[in-house]
């Protein structure tokens, strides 16, 4: 697992908190870049996999195209009567850019409200918690400490030691079991099944020992993200929208209009949105999470403190929250999504 991460990121060092539980500004910037690169890798893998399925299912292609056409027709009808999505003839690029940015700000303000956490975001935070738990358990089951190449974990529980010993010796144990003479092959199969059951039991017993720590971290993450989306982000929406529209050069697109973002400009919009989103999210969440961990330092192991800087955590937050934002912008008629992206969202729900 650590080796795979190293191959993805080349020779770039993994940013980590200090032993005292602090993280430098440069480390946070590196963490943003790594998390964004990981997001792109995951999206590329999903799109390739999804498109491969589509090539073998022309019936699904036709159904998807029909649904998209119907949704676009409904959106057009809504725009005829909706002031928020009125078509306006704008020819000056600066004026068009300003209108797009203001429209985006209005749409985002429906999602990220200062008075209370939107139901959409509250629901998605439950999915974020599930994904955080998966990252946590993957890290726990790794033999090396997150962010290091050679630093082996200290065994703190007997179940942990037994799990790693059994897992490390798996190939030898299976080979030895297969080398024996059996008067009945069922005996060999049952012996192998018993080994895998022992391995599973040790794994589950070990992870159960770490669950209190995980539950505390999930409560911290939920608290920090809730505060960020309700308190920190809303005042930034105008600046954020201005930067996103300018970065993506949305006004320069031939299909641009002040009331919506076209499907052809969605790729550049998405990359700009996610970069600006993560540049603000990651430093805040890192500081808040590490501050809470430092206040309760006796509850956490050193490897757990390092886990907080795992870029996969923020890639998962981006995946859940940003995809939900795109979906809502699409349903509100402000954003056109490419058919394959829209169908991928449906496939994952």
C-alpha positions in Angstrom: 0.0 0.0 0.0 2.8 2.4 0.9 4.7 1.3 -2.1 1.8 2.0 -4.4 1.6 5.5 -3.1 5.3 6.1 -3.6 5.1 4.9 -7.2 2.2 7.3 -7.9 4.0 10.3 -6.5 7.5 9.7 -7.7 10.2 10.9 -5.5 8.2 13.7 -3.9 8.2 13.3 -0.1 4.9 12.8 1.6 3.9 15.8 3.8 3.6 14.8 7.4 2.8 16.5 10.7 5.6 17.0 13.1 5.9 14.7 16.1 4.3 17.5 18.2 1.3 17.5 15.9 1.9 20.6 13.7 2.1 21.0 9.9 4.0 23.7 8.0 2.4 25.8 5.3 4.6 24.3 2.6 3.6 20.8 3.7 -0.1 21.8 3.4 0.5 23.1 -0.1 2.2 19.8 -1.0 -0.7 17.9 0.5 -3.2 19.9 -1.8 -1.2 19.0 -4.9 -0.9 15.3 -4.0 -4.6 15.1 -3.2 -5.6 16.7 -6.4 -3.3 14.5 -8.4 -4.8 11.4 -6.7 -8.3 12.7 -7.5 -7.4 12.9 -11.2 -6.0 9.4 -11.2 -9.1 8.0 -9.6 -11.4 9.9 -12.1 -9.3 8.6 -15.1 -9.6 5.1 -13.9 -13.4 5.4 -13.3 -14.1 7.0 -16.6 -12.1 4.4 -18.5 -13.8 1.6 -16.7 -17.2 3.1 -17.2 -16.7 3.9 -20.9 -15.5 0.3 -21.4 -18.8 -0.9 -20.1 -20.7 1.4 -22.3 -19.0 0.1 -25.4 -20.5 -3.4 -24.7 -24.0 -2.1 -23.8 -25.5 -0.1 -26.7 -29.0 -0.4 -25.2 -27.8 1.5 -22.1 -26.2 4.1 -24.4 -29.6 4.7 -26.1 -31.5 4.9 -22.8 -28.9 7.3 -21.3 -29.1 9.5 -24.4 -32.9 9.6 -24.2 -32.8 10.5 -20.5 -30.3 13.2 -21.1 -32.4 14.7 -23.9 -35.5 14.7 -21.8 -33.7 16.3 -18.8 -32.3 19.0 -21.0 -35.7 19.7 -22.5 -37.1 20.1 -18.9 -34.3 22.4 -18.0 -35.0 24.6 -21.0 -38.6 24.8 -20.0 -37.7 25.7 -16.4 -35.3 28.5 -17.6 -38.2 30.1 -19.6 -39.9 30.9 -16.3 -37.0 31.0 -13.8 -35.5 34.5 -13.1 -32.4 32.8 -11.6 -31.6 31.1 -14.9 -32.7 33.8 -17.4 -30.9 33.9 -20.7 -29.2 37.3 -21.2 -27.4 38.5 -24.3 -23.9 39.5 -23.1 -21.2 40.3 -25.6 -18.5 41.9 -23.4 -16.2 39.2 -21.9 -15.7 41.0 -18.7 -19.4 41.5 -18.3 -20.1 37.8 -19.1 -17.4 36.7 -16.7 -18.9 38.8 -13.9 -22.4 37.5 -14.6 -21.2 33.9 -14.6 -19.3 34.4 -11.3 -22.3 36.0 -9.7 -24.6 33.2 -10.9 -22.2 30.6 -9.6 -22.0 32.4 -6.2 -25.8 32.5 -6.0 -25.9 28.7 -6.7 -23.2 27.9 -4.2 -24.9 30.0 -1.6 -27.9 27.7 -1.7 -25.6 24.8 -0.7 -23.2 26.4 1.7 -25.4 28.5 4.0 -24.2 30.4 7.1 -27.4 29.8 9.1 -27.4 26.0 9.0 -25.8 23.0 7.3 -27.7 22.1 4.1 -29.4 18.7 4.2 -27.4 17.7 1.1 -24.1 18.3 2.8 -25.3 16.8 6.1 -26.2 13.6 4.3 -22.9 13.6 2.4 -20.9 13.9 5.6 -22.2 10.4 6.5 -20.6 9.1 3.3 -17.4 11.0 4.1 -17.3 9.2 7.5 -17.6 5.8 5.8 -14.8 6.6 3.5 -12.6 7.9 6.2 -13.1 4.7 8.2 -12.0 2.7 5.1 -8.8 4.8 4.8 -8.2 4.4 8.5 -8.6 0.6 8.4 -6.4 0.3 5.3 -3.7 2.3 7.1 -4.0 0.1 10.3 -3.6 -3.1 8.3 -0.5 -1.8 6.5 2.8 -3.0 8.0 4.5 0.4 7.6 3.6 3.7 9.0 1.7 6.0 6.6 4.0 8.4 4.7 7.2 6.4 5.3 9.1 4.0 3.1 10.8 1.8 5.7 9.4 2.6 9.2 7.6 -0.5 10.5 4.8 -0.1 13.0 5.3 -0.9 16.6 3.1 -3.7 17.7 0.8 -2.4 20.4 -1.8 -5.2 20.6 -1.4 -9.0 20.6 -4.0 -9.2 17.9 -2.1 -6.8 15.8 1.1 -8.8 16.1 -0.6 -12.1 15.3 -2.4 -10.7 12.3 0.8 -9.3 10.8 2.7 -12.5 11.5 0.0 -14.7 9.9 -0.4 -12.4 6.9 3.4 -12.1 6.4 3.7 -15.9 6.4 0.7 -16.6 4.2 2.5 -17.8 1.1 4.7 -20.2 3.2 1.8 -21.5 5.2 -0.3 -22.2 2.2 2.6 -23.8 0.3 3.3 -26.0 3.4 -0.3 -27.1 3.6 -0.3 -28.0 -0.1 2.9 -30.0 0.3 1.4 -32.5 2.7 -0.1 -35.8 1.7 -3.8 -36.1 2.3 -6.1 -39.1 2.3 -8.9 -36.7 1.4 -8.6 -33.3 -0.4 -11.4 -32.0 1.7 -9.1 -32.0 4.7 -6.6 -29.8 2.8 -9.4 -27.4 1.8 -10.6 -27.2 5.4 -7.1 -26.6 6.7 -6.7 -23.7 4.3 -10.1 -22.3 5.2 -9.2 -22.5 8.8 -6.1 -20.5 8.2 -8.0 -17.8 6.4 -10.6 -17.7 9.2 -7.8 -17.3 11.8 -6.4 -14.5 9.7 -9.8 -12.8 9.5 -10.5 -13.2 13.2 -7.1 -11.7 14.1 -7.8 -8.8 11.7 -11.2 -8.1 13.1 -10.1 -8.4 16.7 -7.2 -6.0 16.0 -9.4 -3.4 14.2 -11.9 -3.6 17.0 -9.1 -2.5 19.4 -8.7 0.6 17.2 -12.4 1.5 16.9 -12.5 3.9 19.8 -9.7 6.0 18.3 -11.5 5.9 14.9 -14.8 7.0 16.4 -13.1 10.0 18.0 -11.5 11.0 14.8 -14.7 10.6 12.8 -16.5 12.9 15.3 -13.7 15.4 15.0 -13.8 15.3 11.2 -17.6 15.7 11.1 -17.4 18.6 13.5 -14.6 20.3 11.5 -16.2 19.9 8.1 -19.6 21.0 9.4 -18.1 24.2 10.8 -16.1 24.8 7.6 -19.1 24.5 5.3 -21.4 26.5 7.6 -19.0 29.2 9.0 -15.8 29.4 7.0 -16.8 28.8 3.4 -19.9 31.0 3.0 -18.0 34.4 3.3 -15.5 33.1 0.7 -18.1 32.3 -2.0 -17.8 35.5 -4.0 -14.0 35.4 -4.1 -14.1 31.7 -4.8 -16.6 32.1 -7.7 -14.6 35.0 -9.2 -11.4 32.9 -9.2 -13.0 29.8 -10.6 -14.7 31.5 -13.5 -11.5 33.4 -14.3 -9.2 30.4 -13.9 -11.3 28.2 -16.2 -11.8 31.1 -18.7 -15.5 30.1 -18.9 -16.5 33.5 -20.5 -14.2 32.8 -23.5 -16.0 29.6 -24.5 -18.1 30.0 -27.7 -21.1 28.4 -25.9 -20.9 30.5 -22.8 -23.9 32.3 -21.3 -24.2 34.3 -18.2 -26.8 32.0 -16.7 -25.1 28.6 -17.1 -21.9 26.6 -17.7 -21.9 24.4 -20.7 -20.9 20.7 -20.9 -17.9 21.5 -23.1 -16.4 23.8 -20.4 -17.2 21.4 -17.5 -13.7 19.7 -17.5 -11.9 23.1 -17.0 -14.6 24.3 -14.6 -14.2 21.1 -12.5 -10.4 21.3 -12.3 -10.6 25.0 -11.3 -13.4 24.4 -8.8 -11.6 21.5 -7.1 -8.2 23.2 -6.9 -9.7 26.3 -5.3 -11.9 24.2 -3.1 -9.0 22.0 -1.8 -6.7 25.0 -1.4 -9.1 26.4 1.2 -10.4 23.1 2.7 -7.1 21.3 3.4 -5.2 23.9 5.5 -8.3 24.5 7.6 -9.2 20.9 8.2 -5.5 20.0 8.9 -5.2 22.8 11.5 -8.5 22.0 13.2 -8.0 18.2 13.3 -4.4 18.4 14.6 -5.4 21.0 17.2 -8.1 18.6 18.5 -5.6 15.7 18.5 -3.0 17.7 20.3 -5.5 18.6 23.0 -6.1 14.8 23.6 -2.6 13.6 22.7 -2.8 10.8 25.2 -5.6 9.2 23.3 -3.8 8.8 20.0 -0.8 6.8 18.7 1.9 8.6 16.7 0.9 6.7 13.5 -2.6 8.0 13.9 -1.4 11.6 14.0 0.4 11.0 10.7 -2.7 9.5 9.2 -4.5 12.8 9.4 -2.2 14.0 6.6 -3.1 11.1 4.3 -4.1 12.8 1.0 -6.6 10.0 0.3 -8.8 11.5 3.1 -9.1 14.8 1.2 -9.5 13.1 -2.2 -12.5 11.3 -0.7 -13.9 14.5 0.7 -13.5 16.1 -2.7 -15.1 13.2 -4.5 -18.2 13.1 -2.2 -18.8 16.9 -1.8 -17.8 18.2 -5.2 -19.8 15.5 -7.1 -22.8 16.5 -5.0 -22.3 20.1 -5.9 -22.1 19.3 -9.6 -25.2 17.2 -9.3 -27.1 20.1 -7.6 -25.9 22.7 -10.1 -27.0 20.4 -12.9 -30.5 19.8 -11.4 -30.8 23.6 -10.9 -30.1 24.2 -14.6 -26.9 26.1 -14.1 -24.5 23.4 -15.2 -24.6 21.0 -18.1 -22.8 17.7 -17.5 -21.3 15.5 -20.2 -23.4 12.4 -20.6 -20.7 10.0 -19.5 -20.1 12.0 -16.3 -23.8 12.2 -15.5 -24.2 8.5 -16.1 -21.2 7.7 -13.9 -22.8 9.7 -11.1 -26.0 7.6 -11.5 -24.0 4.4 -11.5 -22.3 5.2 -8.2 -25.5 6.2 -6.3 
